[in-house]
Structures are given as structure tokens and as C-alpha cells.
Amino acid sequence: MAPQRLRSLPLARIGDEKATEAQDRALAQLPASLPRFATHLELHRRLMLARSGDRAGGAAHATAATDAPPPEKHSLTLCMLVNEIRA
């Protein structure tokens, strides 16, 4: 799972559609016991949405994705990614 998850963010940042494939593969391999990683992958998708020009949609979906896990599961990285999407 890690290689796909790690490929997803840089590909999402440059808008490469291969990011979606990496996200799908990573999600398929992700155990249910790691919901925070699913949230990160969802944020990668929202980053792509924002980078394609839909900043408001990307930010709204990013906020919804981060509201899903409980606050104690939030990480600094997750917060930084949401801020990157909002910017």
C-alpha cells in the first residue's frame, strides 16, 4: 500500500491522472483499521479537484473528508493538506 499512497500525493500536486490509479490501488489495499490513510487519499483527490480549477469544490470536499474521522485521528499532515487545498 505504501508505494501507491506515496505516489498519489506528488501526482495529485501536478495534476497527473495517474494519481487516481494510485489512489484506487492504495484504497483497495488499505485495511479498515487505518481510516486516517483513507482520509489522506480522499484529500489527494480533492487536491486534484482544486488544482483543476474548482477550488471551492475541492475545499468543501476536503472539509467534509476531514470531518469524517474523529478529531483525535487528525494529524498535522492532514491539516497541512487541507490548507494546501484551500490555498
C-alpha positions as CSV (number, residue, x, y, z in Angstrom):
1,M,0.0,0.0,0.0
2,A,2.7,2.5,0.9
3,P,4.2,2.9,-2.6
4,Q,0.8,3.7,-4.1
5,R,-0.1,6.1,-1.3
6,L,3.3,7.8,-1.6
7,R,2.9,8.2,-5.4
8,S,-0.6,9.6,-5.0
9,L,0.3,13.0,-3.5
10,P,3.0,14.1,-5.8
11,L,1.0,13.0,-8.8
12,A,-2.1,14.9,-7.5
13,R,0.0,18.0,-6.9
14,I,1.0,18.1,-10.6
15,G,-2.5,17.1,-11.8
16,D,-1.3,13.8,-13.3
17,E,-4.3,11.4,-13.9
18,K,-2.1,8.5,-12.8
19,A,-2.8,9.8,-9.3
20,T,-6.3,8.4,-9.5
21,E,-5.0,5.0,-10.4
22,A,-2.5,5.1,-7.5
23,Q,-5.3,6.2,-5.1
24,D,-7.6,3.4,-6.2
25,R,-4.9,0.8,-5.8
26,A,-3.9,2.1,-2.4
27,L,-7.6,2.2,-1.2
28,A,-8.1,-1.4,-2.4
29,Q,-5.1,-2.5,-0.2
30,L,-6.0,-0.3,2.8
31,P,-7.2,-2.1,5.9
32,A,-10.3,-0.7,7.6
33,S,-8.3,-0.2,10.7
34,L,-6.4,2.7,9.1
35,P,-9.2,5.3,8.4
36,R,-6.8,8.2,8.5
37,F,-4.9,7.0,5.5
38,A,-8.2,6.7,3.6
39,T,-8.8,10.4,4.5
40,H,-5.4,11.3,3.2
41,L,-6.2,9.6,-0.1
42,E,-9.5,11.4,-0.3
43,L,-7.7,14.7,0.2
44,H,-5.3,13.8,-2.6
45,R,-8.4,13.5,-4.8
46,R,-9.7,16.9,-3.6
47,L,-6.3,18.5,-4.2
48,M,-6.6,17.4,-7.8
49,L,-10.1,18.9,-8.0
50,A,-8.8,22.2,-6.6
51,R,-5.8,22.2,-9.0
52,S,-8.2,21.6,-11.9
53,G,-9.9,24.9,-11.1
54,D,-12.6,24.0,-8.7
55,R,-11.1,25.5,-5.6
56,A,-14.4,25.9,-3.8
57,G,-15.5,22.3,-4.5
58,G,-12.1,21.0,-3.5
59,A,-12.1,22.9,-0.3
60,A,-15.7,21.9,0.6
61,H,-15.0,18.2,-0.1
62,A,-11.7,18.4,1.8
63,T,-13.5,19.8,4.9
64,A,-16.1,17.0,4.6
65,A,-13.4,14.4,4.4
66,T,-11.6,15.7,7.5
67,D,-14.9,15.8,9.4
68,A,-15.4,12.1,8.9
69,P,-12.7,10.7,11.3
70,P,-12.8,11.8,15.0
71,P,-10.5,14.8,15.9
72,E,-8.1,12.6,17.8
73,K,-7.3,10.9,14.4
74,H,-6.4,14.2,12.7
75,S,-2.7,14.8,12.1
76,L,-0.6,17.8,11.3
77,T,-0.1,16.4,7.9
78,L,-3.8,16.1,7.3
79,C,-4.3,19.7,8.4
80,M,-1.5,20.9,6.2
81,L,-3.0,19.1,3.2
82,V,-6.4,20.7,3.8
83,N,-4.7,24.1,4.0
84,E,-2.9,23.4,0.7
85,I,-6.3,22.5,-0.9
86,R,-7.8,25.7,0.4
87,A,-5.0,27.8,-0.9
